[in-house]
């Protein structure tokens, strides 16, 4: 699977200036991208132009990874959302309906 964010993008977004968590952060890329594909009902490759992913998706990937990085356990005191509302706002216009 192509990765549409780099470790450097993520480290900057997370404000991480150490490499201890690099493997963990990198390991979040594929599952987050797969979750976004499932939400959009389409492969992310359909949303690539000139080798770059739509910036809304790029930002949604970073936000979701930041969420999973900061919250590594289940959250039991809040309503569970696979795709939080603010990320759905970024992705909704790209969603494919059958």
N, C-alpha and C positions, 0 to 999 in steps of 0.2 A: 504494500500500500504506500502510495506517495504521502510524504509528510509535508504539510503546508505551513508549518511553523518550525522555526529552528530552536535548538536548545538555547542559543543566545537570545532570541526573541523572548523566550519564556523566562530565562533568568532575569532579563531586564524588567519584564512585566511583573515578576514576583519580587523584584528587588532583592535577588539572591546574589551575593558576591562571593560565594564559596562553591566548591565543586562536589561537596560531600553528597548532595542529593541529586546529582546529574542523572544517574541511572533511573531513579524514581521518577523524576520529572519527564525524562525521555520516554519512559514506559507508559506515561499517561496519554501520549499523543494519539496512538492508534485507537485505543478504546473510546476516546472522546470523539475522534473523527468518525468512528463507526456509529456512535450514538447520534451524531448530527446527521449522518447519512440516513439512518433509520427514521429520524424525525422528519427529514425532508422528503423521504420516499424516493430518493434518487442518489446516484453515486456523485461524490464530490467532483469527479473528473468532468461532469457535465457543466460545472460552474467555474471552470478554469478558462481564462482568456490570456493569450500570449504568455502562457506558462505561469500565470499568477491566479490564485484563488480569489474570489470575490472578497473584498475587504471586510464585509459584514461577517462572513464565515471565519475569516482569519481572526477577527477580534473575538467572536464567539468561542472559538477554540481556546484562545488565551484565557478568557474569563472562566470557562468551565475547568480548565486545567488548574487555574488559581484556586478555584473553589475546592477541587479534589485535593490539591496540595495542602490547603489550610484545614480541611475537614476530612480527615482520613478515616473517621468512624461514622457509622450511621447516625443520623440526627433523628431522635425520637420525639422531640418536643415541638417539631414543626411539621407542616404538611409536606409530604414527599412530592417533589416534582423532578422528573427525569431531566427536563429542560426548564430551568427557571424562567419566569416571566420576562425579565429584561433581556434574556438571550433569545427567547421566542420572538420578541419584538424585532431583533436583528434578522432572524431566520425566516419568519413567517412569509415575507414576500417571495421567498425562493422556494417555498414548499410546493411539491407537485402533488396534485390530487388526481386520483384515477377516475 
